[in-house]
């Protein structure tokens, strides 16, 4: 990793800290945050390999940075081949930028008979950023677009997302509350 690459994440965190310190309306946070996140995912030379490791069992959610005041968190999501989330919400604003590979996002909306897909799934590819929030649409299902390789997306949330009480939904719309936490960072043992 080059010196420029190693400073990229630190600069991004400083830019996000300045943003959340000076802006409090969601539309501006999302618009300006999108520019910051797009700049970060435009380069694929900065993510520590320990924070890019897929698991054969399920997607990983690695904490990159948690604001001490819980105003935001930055997370790498690592999708193994074919891995998917349940239908879920976030309860806070968020931005998702694809760093490697591609992923699909299927939005859902609540109706009188439970949840239903809201339009077709959309494919996010490297460099693209999408927003979620309770005001824009906060319920979706996400999956790796590839069955033969990992994909990685970088998520910026308006809270410490690993500590936020959120929900998963079954096909009838029944909810289950969960707190995601973060995936442990596994280090390779030197022999």
Backbone as CSV, one residue per row, in Angstrom:
resi,resn,N_x,N_y,N_z,CA_x,CA_y,CA_z,C_x,C_y,C_z
1,UNK,0.849,-1.168,0.000,0.000,0.000,0.000,0.900,1.238,0.000
2,UNK,0.615,2.167,-0.883,1.416,3.382,-0.983,1.042,4.366,0.125
3,UNK,1.880,5.358,0.334,1.594,6.398,1.321,0.304,7.126,0.962
4,UNK,0.115,7.415,-0.306,-1.120,8.093,-0.742,-2.333,7.232,-0.419
5,UNK,-2.223,5.932,-0.663,-3.340,5.032,-0.397,-3.619,4.936,1.099
6,UNK,-2.576,4.874,1.920,-2.789,4.725,3.359,-3.424,5.974,3.964
7,UNK,-3.229,7.138,3.364,-3.847,8.362,3.857,-5.249,8.587,3.341
8,UNK,-5.664,7.814,2.341,-6.982,8.012,1.714,-8.127,7.823,2.716
9,UNK,-8.072,6.751,3.503,-9.129,6.498,4.479,-9.132,7.583,5.553
10,UNK,-7.967,7.978,6.040,-7.886,9.021,7.069,-8.467,10.344,6.556
11,UNK,-8.169,10.701,5.315,-8.722,11.944,4.736,-10.239,11.855,4.603
12,UNK,-10.711,10.696,4.207,-12.155,10.506,4.062,-12.848,10.653,5.411
13,UNK,-12.303,10.044,6.439,-12.892,10.153,7.777,-12.911,11.613,8.234
14,UNK,-11.820,12.334,7.995,-11.774,13.760,8.363,-12.835,14.554,7.600
15,UNK,-13.051,14.247,6.329,-14.079,14.939,5.543,-15.476,14.634,6.067
16,UNK,-15.718,13.390,6.453,-17.028,13.024,6.994,-17.239,13.706,8.344
17,UNK,-16.203,13.725,9.188,-16.318,14.411,10.481,-16.664,15.883,10.283
18,UNK,-16.012,16.547,9.328,-16.319,17.951,9.049,-17.757,18.097,8.555
19,UNK,-18.199,17.169,7.715,-19.565,17.223,7.178,-20.592,17.093,8.287
20,UNK,-20.483,16.058,9.121,-21.506,15.850,10.153,-21.434,16.914,11.247
21,UNK,-20.308,17.611,11.349,-20.183,18.707,12.317,-20.821,19.999,11.822
22,UNK,-20.971,20.124,10.508,-21.452,21.393,9.957,-22.813,21.320,9.277
23,UNK,-23.305,20.127,9.010,-24.566,19.954,8.278,-25.487,19.073,9.101
24,UNK,-26.755,19.463,9.204,-27.668,18.624,9.968,-28.917,18.186,9.211
25,UNK,-29.109,18.665,7.986,-30.282,18.180,7.256,-29.878,16.992,6.378
26,UNK,-30.775,16.013,6.357,-30.479,14.745,5.694,-30.156,14.896,4.211
27,UNK,-30.907,15.706,3.504,-30.676,15.851,2.059,-29.253,16.329,1.783
28,UNK,-28.783,17.296,2.541,-27.416,17.803,2.348,-26.379,16.772,2.779
29,UNK,-26.626,16.073,3.889,-25.704,15.018,4.333,-25.551,13.959,3.248
30,UNK,-26.673,13.551,2.656,-26.614,12.520,1.613,-25.928,13.035,0.350
31,UNK,-26.241,14.242,-0.061,-25.640,14.790,-1.281,-24.131,14.978,-1.114
32,UNK,-23.715,15.602,-0.029,-22.290,15.843,0.186,-21.557,14.555,0.575
33,UNK,-22.228,13.696,1.350,-21.633,12.407,1.709,-21.419,11.524,0.496
34,UNK,-22.327,11.611,-0.472,-22.196,10.831,-1.718,-20.906,11.199,-2.451
35,UNK,-20.593,12.488,-2.495,-19.374,12.948,-3.162,-18.137,12.403,-2.438
36,UNK,-18.162,12.458,-1.108,-17.032,11.964,-0.313,-16.852,10.463,-0.507
37,UNK,-17.945,9.704,-0.417,-17.852,8.253,-0.555,-17.449,7.857,-1.969
38,UNK,-17.974,8.556,-2.967,-17.603,8.255,-4.355,-16.096,8.454,-4.556
39,UNK,-15.518,9.479,-3.924,-14.071,9.707,-4.023,-13.290,8.565,-3.396
40,UNK,-13.806,8.019,-2.294,-13.105,6.907,-1.631,-13.153,5.640,-2.475
41,UNK,-14.326,5.282,-2.999,-14.442,4.013,-3.729,-13.922,4.109,-5.160
42,UNK,-13.506,5.293,-5.568,-12.899,5.442,-6.900,-11.526,4.793,-6.960
43,UNK,-10.928,4.534,-5.797,-9.599,3.920,-5.720,-9.696,2.624,-4.942
44,UNK,-9.066,1.588,-5.441,-9.082,0.294,-4.759,-7.666,-0.075,-4.320
45,UNK,-7.053,0.812,-3.544,-5.683,0.557,-3.090,-5.502,0.849,-1.608
46,UNK,-6.571,1.067,-0.883,-6.465,1.545,0.488,-7.020,0.598,1.548
47,UNK,-7.873,-0.347,1.182,-8.531,-1.204,2.174,-7.575,-2.286,2.663
48,UNK,-7.378,-2.338,3.965,-6.531,-3.358,4.592,-7.068,-4.742,4.217
49,UNK,-6.207,-5.661,3.772,-6.677,-6.999,3.382,-7.443,-7.732,4.489
50,UNK,-7.141,-7.455,5.748,-7.874,-8.089,6.850,-9.331,-7.633,6.902
51,UNK,-9.623,-6.480,6.304,-10.985,-5.934,6.282,-11.677,-6.191,4.951
52,UNK,-11.082,-7.072,4.166,-11.628,-7.427,2.853,-11.795,-8.940,2.704
53,UNK,-11.700,-9.664,3.820,-11.781,-11.126,3.786,-13.219,-11.610,3.805
54,UNK,-13.609,-12.383,2.790,-14.946,-12.969,2.835,-14.978,-14.170,3.782
55,UNK,-16.163,-14.553,4.157,-16.396,-15.761,4.944,-17.188,-16.722,4.076
56,UNK,-16.959,-18.009,4.200,-17.758,-18.942,3.407,-19.205,-19.039,3.888
57,UNK,-19.473,-18.574,5.112,-20.794,-18.750,5.716,-21.776,-17.623,5.431
58,UNK,-21.295,-16.387,5.535,-22.195,-15.242,5.376,-21.369,-13.999,5.123
59,UNK,-22.056,-12.932,4.675,-21.346,-11.689,4.413,-20.724,-11.169,5.706
60,UNK,-19.668,-10.369,5.561,-18.975,-9.777,6.701,-19.225,-8.281,6.733
61,UNK,-19.286,-7.730,7.935,-19.491,-6.301,8.165,-18.360,-5.834,9.081
62,UNK,-17.295,-5.294,8.477,-16.119,-4.871,9.241,-16.173,-3.376,9.536
63,UNK,-15.951,-3.009,10.781,-15.924,-1.605,11.166,-14.612,-0.963,10.724
64,UNK,-14.710,0.102,9.918,-13.544,0.879,9.510,-13.334,2.065,10.437
65,UNK,-14.438,2.704,10.846,-14.357,3.843,11.772,-15.713,4.082,12.414
66,UNK,-15.672,4.341,13.718,-16.867,4.707,14.465,-16.601,6.062,15.108
67,UNK,-17.440,7.036,14.791,-17.320,8.351,15.390,-17.502,8.227,16.899
68,UNK,-16.643,8.866,17.706,-16.763,8.768,19.168,-18.125,9.222,19.696
69,UNK,-18.801,10.110,18.966,-20.125,10.580,19.376,-21.249,9.808,18.690
70,UNK,-20.899,8.745,17.968,-21.862,7.888,17.259,-22.664,8.654,16.209
71,UNK,-22.091,9.724,15.643,-22.776,10.476,14.589,-22.694,9.754,13.255
72,UNK,-21.688,8.886,13.077,-21.556,8.115,11.845,-20.655,6.908,12.073
73,UNK,-20.742,5.975,11.159,-19.821,4.841,11.117,-19.525,4.539,9.657
74,UNK,-18.335,4.025,9.427,-17.890,3.638,8.089,-17.543,2.158,8.161
75,UNK,-18.103,1.376,7.234,-18.049,-0.076,7.326,-17.730,-0.669,5.955
76,UNK,-16.911,-1.742,5.940,-16.755,-2.494,4.685,-17.632,-3.739,4.775
77,UNK,-18.453,-3.941,3.753,-19.257,-5.152,3.626,-18.572,-6.039,2.606
78,UNK,-18.258,-7.250,2.996,-17.569,-8.185,2.127,-18.525,-9.339,1.845
79,UNK,-18.860,-9.473,0.575,-19.826,-10.476,0.127,-19.085,-11.635,-0.513
80,UNK,-19.207,-12.834,0.050,-18.701,-14.019,-0.618,-19.584,-14.346,-1.816
81,UNK,-19.163,-15.271,-2.653,-19.963,-15.633,-3.824,-21.395,-16.002,-3.445
82,UNK,-22.352,-15.357,-4.102,-23.761,-15.683,-3.924,-24.381,-15.287,-2.593
83,UNK,-23.666,-14.595,-1.719,-24.216,-14.271,-0.401,-25.244,-13.144,-0.476
84,UNK,-26.191,-13.179,0.467,-27.305,-12.245,0.469,-27.676,-11.846,1.899
85,UNK,-28.349,-10.721,2.023,-28.911,-10.316,3.313,-30.369,-10.752,3.356
86,UNK,-30.945,-10.793,4.553,-32.412,-10.870,4.599,-32.968,-9.494,4.226
87,UNK,-34.255,-9.410,4.031,-34.896,-8.107,3.854,-34.749,-7.395,5.203
88,UNK,-34.257,-6.147,5.163,-33.952,-5.440,6.407,-34.097,-3.930,6.241
89,UNK,-34.076,-3.224,7.373,-34.065,-1.766,7.355,-32.812,-1.262,8.058
90,UNK,-32.662,0.071,8.109,-31.484,0.692,8.730,-31.869,1.651,9.843
91,UNK,-32.990,2.319,9.722,-33.554,3.313,10.646,-32.764,4.626,10.686
92,UNK,-31.690,4.729,9.939,-30.874,5.948,9.853,-30.491,6.153,8.394
93,UNK,-30.003,7.361,8.053,-29.545,7.597,6.689,-28.270,6.789,6.450
94,UNK,-28.065,6.456,5.180,-26.865,5.710,4.826,-26.531,5.847,3.355
95,UNK,-25.274,5.592,3.046,-24.776,5.578,1.673,-23.987,4.302,1.457
96,UNK,-24.142,3.713,0.288,-23.447,2.476,-0.066,-22.680,2.731,-1.355
97,UNK,-21.363,2.502,-1.322,-20.524,2.656,-2.501,-19.800,1.360,-2.801
98,UNK,-19.840,0.916,-4.031,-19.212,-0.357,-4.392,-17.726,-0.124,-4.694
99,UNK,-16.883,-0.866,-3.983,-15.436,-0.788,-4.159,-14.923,-1.848,-5.132
100,UNK,-15.417,-3.078,-4.991,-15.017,-4.195,-5.864,-16.238,-5.011,-6.244
101,UNK,-16.248,-5.480,-7.471,-17.339,-6.338,-7.907,-18.617,-5.569,-8.161
102,UNK,-19.728,-6.171,-7.765,-21.054,-5.568,-7.967,-22.035,-6.222,-7.016
103,UNK,-23.117,-5.518,-6.745,-24.167,-6.083,-5.909,-25.523,-5.638,-6.429
104,UNK,-26.536,-6.410,-6.069,-27.916,-6.064,-6.383,-28.611,-5.577,-5.120
105,UNK,-29.514,-4.629,-5.301,-30.338,-4.129,-4.207,-31.784,-4.158,-4.663
106,UNK,-32.613,-4.850,-3.898,-34.042,-4.921,-4.185,-34.796,-4.130,-3.128
107,UNK,-35.339,-2.954,-3.486,-36.129,-2.202,-2.508,-37.485,-2.854,-2.256
108,UNK,-37.991,-2.671,-1.041,-39.305,-3.168,-0.635,-40.090,-2.029,-0.018
109,UNK,-41.408,-2.173,-0.048,-42.270,-1.235,0.660,-43.330,-2.032,1.407
110,UNK,-43.769,-1.464,2.517,-44.799,-2.120,3.319,-46.162,-1.821,2.727
111,UNK,-46.990,-2.838,2.687,-48.352,-2.694,2.210,-49.305,-3.355,3.188
112,UNK,-50.595,-3.315,2.921,-51.566,-3.903,3.854,-51.415,-5.417,3.994
113,UNK,-50.849,-6.071,2.983,-50.686,-7.523,3.025,-49.232,-7.921,3.268
114,UNK,-48.443,-7.045,3.826,-47.042,-7.359,4.075,-46.136,-6.573,3.144
115,UNK,-44.941,-7.070,2.975,-43.965,-6.396,2.118,-44.128,-6.809,0.674
116,UNK,-43.787,-5.885,-0.208,-43.751,-6.227,-1.631,-42.567,-5.502,-2.256
117,UNK,-42.005,-6.123,-3.274,-40.896,-5.506,-3.998,-41.373,-4.191,-4.597
118,UNK,-40.524,-3.199,-4.517,-40.834,-1.877,-5.059,-39.960,-1.667,-6.291
119,UNK,-40.462,-2.106,-7.431,-39.686,-2.016,-8.662,-38.699,-3.166,-8.777
120,UNK,-37.963,-3.172,-9.869,-36.998,-4.258,-10.082,-35.733,-4.033,-9.247
121,UNK,-34.958,-5.094,-9.006,-33.677,-4.902,-8.333,-32.759,-4.064,-9.222
122,UNK,-31.892,-3.308,-8.611,-30.929,-2.559,-9.410,-29.521,-3.001,-9.049
123,UNK,-28.688,-2.981,-10.062,-27.306,-3.442,-9.943,-26.405,-2.236,-9.707
124,UNK,-25.617,-2.315,-8.661,-24.607,-1.302,-8.361,-23.255,-1.873,-8.740
125,UNK,-22.490,-1.134,-9.508,-21.170,-1.581,-9.933,-20.102,-0.689,-9.313
126,UNK,-18.871,-1.092,-9.487,-17.742,-0.383,-8.895,-17.833,1.126,-9.150
127,UNK,-17.696,1.896,-8.068,-17.716,3.343,-8.153,-19.074,3.977,-7.957
128,UNK,-20.158,3.195,-8.044,-21.498,3.755,-7.869,-21.859,3.841,-6.387
129,UNK,-22.674,4.855,-6.056,-23.105,5.093,-4.681,-24.617,5.246,-4.674
130,UNK,-25.276,4.615,-3.704,-26.722,4.747,-3.541,-27.038,5.113,-2.103
131,UNK,-28.175,5.768,-1.900,-28.593,6.225,-0.577,-29.776,5.412,-0.068
132,UNK,-29.842,5.276,1.264,-30.995,4.705,1.961,-31.306,5.608,3.148
133,UNK,-32.577,5.665,3.525,-32.977,6.363,4.738,-34.464,6.134,4.928
134,UNK,-34.949,6.342,6.143,-36.388,6.203,6.359,-37.213,7.158,5.491
135,UNK,-36.656,8.300,5.090,-37.426,9.225,4.257,-37.346,8.889,2.774
136,UNK,-36.292,8.204,2.340,-36.122,7.858,0.921,-36.622,6.466,0.565
137,UNK,-36.616,5.588,1.523,-36.864,4.169,1.311,-35.772,3.429,2.058
138,UNK,-36.169,2.651,3.042,-35.193,2.105,3.977,-35.225,0.591,4.064
139,UNK,-36.085,-0.050,3.319,-36.191,-1.506,3.412,-35.699,-2.092,2.107
140,UNK,-34.724,-3.009,2.207,-34.228,-3.657,1.002,-33.562,-4.983,1.329
141,UNK,-33.245,-5.697,0.283,-32.462,-6.931,0.341,-31.296,-6.716,-0.606
142,UNK,-30.111,-7.153,-0.213,-28.905,-6.940,-1.015,-28.200,-8.280,-1.204
143,UNK,-27.586,-8.460,-2.387,-26.811,-9.684,-2.605,-25.670,-9.435,-3.577
144,UNK,-24.659,-10.284,-3.440,-23.507,-10.238,-4.338,-23.988,-10.584,-5.746
145,UNK,-23.595,-9.801,-6.706,-23.998,-10.044,-8.095,-23.273,-11.240,-8.704
146,UNK,-22.249,-11.724,-8.029,-21.430,-12.809,-8.579,-21.547,-14.076,-7.757
147,UNK,-21.591,-15.202,-8.438,-21.591,-16.507,-7.787,-20.199,-17.115,-7.711
148,UNK,-19.202,-16.431,-8.292,-17.866,-17.021,-8.360,-16.758,-16.156,-7.759
149,UNK,-17.116,-15.033,-7.153,-16.103,-14.161,-6.553,-16.729,-13.230,-5.526
150,UNK,-15.865,-12.645,-4.710,-16.318,-11.708,-3.683,-16.589,-10.333,-4.284
151,UNK,-17.429,-9.581,-3.609,-17.655,-8.168,-3.903,-17.531,-7.419,-2.580
152,UNK,-17.134,-6.151,-2.665,-16.972,-5.341,-1.456,-17.641,-3.993,-1.664
153,UNK,-18.451,-3.597,-0.681,-19.034,-2.257,-0.697,-18.678,-1.553,0.609
154,UNK,-18.566,-0.238,0.515,-18.243,0.594,1.667,-19.507,1.362,2.036
155,UNK,-19.898,1.274,3.311,-21.146,1.859,3.784,-20.845,2.966,4.786
156,UNK,-21.515,4.082,4.614,-21.455,5.205,5.539,-22.855,5.374,6.119
157,UNK,-22.970,5.291,7.440,-24.269,5.413,8.100,-24.272,6.593,9.061
158,UNK,-25.439,7.156,9.297,-25.607,8.289,10.199,-25.769,7.890,11.650
159,UNK,-25.065,6.850,12.076,-25.068,6.369,13.464,-24.013,5.261,13.543
160,UNK,-23.787,4.744,14.737,-22.955,3.544,14.899,-23.841,2.365,14.524
161,UNK,-23.860,1.998,13.250,-24.834,1.032,12.734,-24.747,-0.324,13.440
162,UNK,-23.588,-0.677,13.949,-23.453,-1.943,14.659,-24.172,-1.969,15.991
163,UNK,-24.601,-0.805,16.494,-25.295,-0.705,17.778,-26.757,-0.286,17.621
164,UNK,-27.213,-0.078,16.393,-28.577,0.398,16.145,-29.551,-0.780,16.140
165,UNK,-30.663,-0.625,16.834,-31.724,-1.627,16.811,-32.472,-1.494,15.485
166,UNK,-32.451,-2.580,14.691,-33.062,-2.571,13.359,-33.982,-3.770,13.215
167,UNK,-34.437,-4.013,11.979,-35.416,-5.074,11.759,-35.110,-5.879,10.500
168,UNK,-35.417,-7.151,10.567,-35.515,-7.981,9.373,-37.000,-8.275,9.181
169,UNK,-37.352,-8.639,7.948,-38.749,-8.867,7.602,-38.881,-10.178,6.853
170,UNK,-39.945,-10.938,7.161,-40.222,-12.116,6.353,-41.166,-11.720,5.223
171,UNK,-41.543,-12.667,4.380,-42.344,-12.345,3.197,-43.731,-11.802,3.543
172,UNK,-44.225,-12.055,4.758,-45.523,-11.515,5.174,-45.368,-10.137,5.819
173,UNK,-44.133,-9.695,6.023,-43.898,-8.395,6.643,-43.682,-8.465,8.143
174,UNK,-43.731,-9.677,8.712,-43.469,-9.824,10.147,-42.019,-9.415,10.420
175,UNK,-41.826,-8.722,11.535,-40.501,-8.190,11.836,-39.821,-8.945,12.961
176,UNK,-38.501,-8.905,12.908,-37.679,-9.399,13.992,-36.626,-8.324,14.249
177,UNK,-36.476,-7.917,15.485,-35.512,-6.886,15.851,-34.124,-7.516,15.981
178,UNK,-33.100,-6.779,15.524,-31.733,-7.253,15.673,-30.776,-6.074,15.817
179,UNK,-29.623,-6.336,16.369,-28.508,-5.400,16.414,-27.344,-6.144,15.779
180,UNK,-26.819,-5.613,14.683,-25.868,-6.377,13.867,-24.494,-6.554,14.476
181,UNK,-24.012,-5.589,15.221,-22.621,-5.656,15.668,-21.703,-5.602,14.457
182,UNK,-20.472,-6.048,14.638,-19.479,-6.052,13.558,-18.787,-7.403,13.521
183,UNK,-18.297,-7.766,12.366,-17.547,-9.010,12.213,-16.181,-8.872,12.856
184,UNK,-15.696,-9.944,13.481,-14.348,-9.881,14.051,-13.302,-9.864,12.927
185,UNK,-12.208,-9.208,13.192,-11.113,-9.192,12.226,-10.211,-10.375,12.532
186,UNK,-10.096,-11.262,11.575,-9.256,-12.452,11.745,-7.887,-12.160,11.157
187,UNK,-6.874,-12.497,11.895,-5.514,-12.300,11.405,-4.894,-13.664,11.138
188,UNK,-4.096,-13.714,10.114,-3.410,-14.958,9.775,-2.242,-15.154,10.748
189,UNK,-2.094,-16.364,11.212,-0.980,-16.673,12.107,0.258,-16.972,11.289
190,UNK,1.357,-16.348,11.652,2.634,-16.626,10.971,3.198,-17.928,11.512
191,UNK,3.589,-18.789,10.626,4.171,-20.071,11.053,5.659,-20.044,10.958
